[in-house]
Amino acid sequence: MKHRHSFTATLLATLCIASCATDQKPSEKAAQSPPPLPQLPNPENGPAYTAAAHKPQYGLDLFLHLAKQERQNLCLSPCSASMALALVRPGARGETLRQIDRTIGSINQLNQQTHNTSLPLEIANRAYTSSHISLKPEYKAGLPKGSVTPINFAANPAQASTDINQWVSDQTKGRITQLLTPQDITPLTSLILINTVYTQAKWQHPFLPENTIEQDFRLETGRTVPCSMMNDTYDVRYIARPDCEIVAIPFQQHLDKKEACMIAILPKKGISIGKYLSSLTPAALQNIRSSLAKEHPQTVQIDIPKFKTAYDSDLADGLAATGMPHAFNPAKADFSGISGTPLCIAFVKQNTWFEMKEEGVEAAAATALGMDAYYIGEPVTPKLPPHFKADRPFIWIIADLDPETTPYFIGILRDPTS
């Protein structure tokens, strides 16, 4: 007999669009598989993987580093950040390579993940290179085919940023239009590596628009703001813990692909999002994902906001603080596999755009990794279904249900009206 629960909680939404590795078989009405995705760099054309004994963090440590500093809505794409770093990896050497590998994990696994998920991903990569450095043939061979694009950074930074932004806008369906500014490009800029990720995913069970009503959303300050709250009751994976409630809302599953879902983590009433985040660790988030993957769906009443958010960030400090400082330090960076000119990473800018509504989600991310040339020297079963009422700040994650994968998007909704 199916358990029926009522889930009412402050939603710390980690929205993870993910492919879920389960034994559940897709329905007969499952959508056809999406077209093949562009390849990431071929590991066989680069240095051997150096972190087989190290368990990847899948970007969760980077998310928590940003989340504990940010006081507004947050939206991050660990997947896009990892794929941008994958573009520089073929030219990394020594400790710089080891730190990158420990940060992003295996490129083979990332390739398999993006090809095996039911999430309809559109991925694009491009390497913009200056004429004042010469890329080594083996590095160019390691990049995705057709991704290398010469550009004159020094002569006209404004035109260079305009050209890059136009390409990014084209890849993200106009959702991200200003990834770079002319000020991001300096006389030292030698290489800019770009990754974009776009998805438009439909729920397995869409919310009915007629059930969407205006309800109060309680901010961390205690003040309430009105928001459009979607509502429905159906079978999903659900976990109740002493400090939070968690649901995994599934997307349409392709016949030959892994299940993908949105994971929402809602702190219990009385626990603020800040307090919950203060003790949250990457291991705890990973434990939530692992537990969900083992759960069987049960009937749950869900109230959750429809919302739209955008976020811009420079991930350089976060990446340096969470495991790869050498890449940003001119005295320690070793990218000798890229060019004879010494290089280090100057910035890792990421823009994201996310919308959740009754029929599904639409999300876009673009990550630009800029490299500068430098000179050396520089439970009891309740009677009612759980009621997951996200009427307060929550974490959201878009990811594969399979916990051994990198989330595509992850964020915090603090205010659905901002």
Secondary structure, DSSP 8 states (H G I E B T S, - for coil): ---EEE--B--B-EEEEEEE--S----TT-------------GGGS-----TTS---TTHHHHHHHHTT--S-EEE-HHHHHHHHHHHGGG--HHHHHHHHHHH--HHHHHHHHHHBSS-EEEEEEEEE-TTS-B-HHHHHHS-TT-EEE--TTT-HHHHHHHHHHHHHHHTTTS---S--GGG--TTEEEEEEEEEEEEEEBSS---GGG-EEEEEE-TTS-EEEEEEEEEEEEEEEEE-SSEEEEEEEB---TTSBEEEEEEEEE-TT--HHHHHHH--HHHHHHHHHHHHH---EEEEEEEE-EEEEEEEE-HHHHHHTT--GGG-TTT---TTTBSS-EEEEEEEEEEEEEEETTEEEEEEEEEEEEEE--TT-----SS--EEEB-S-EEEEEEESSSSS--SEEEEES-TT-
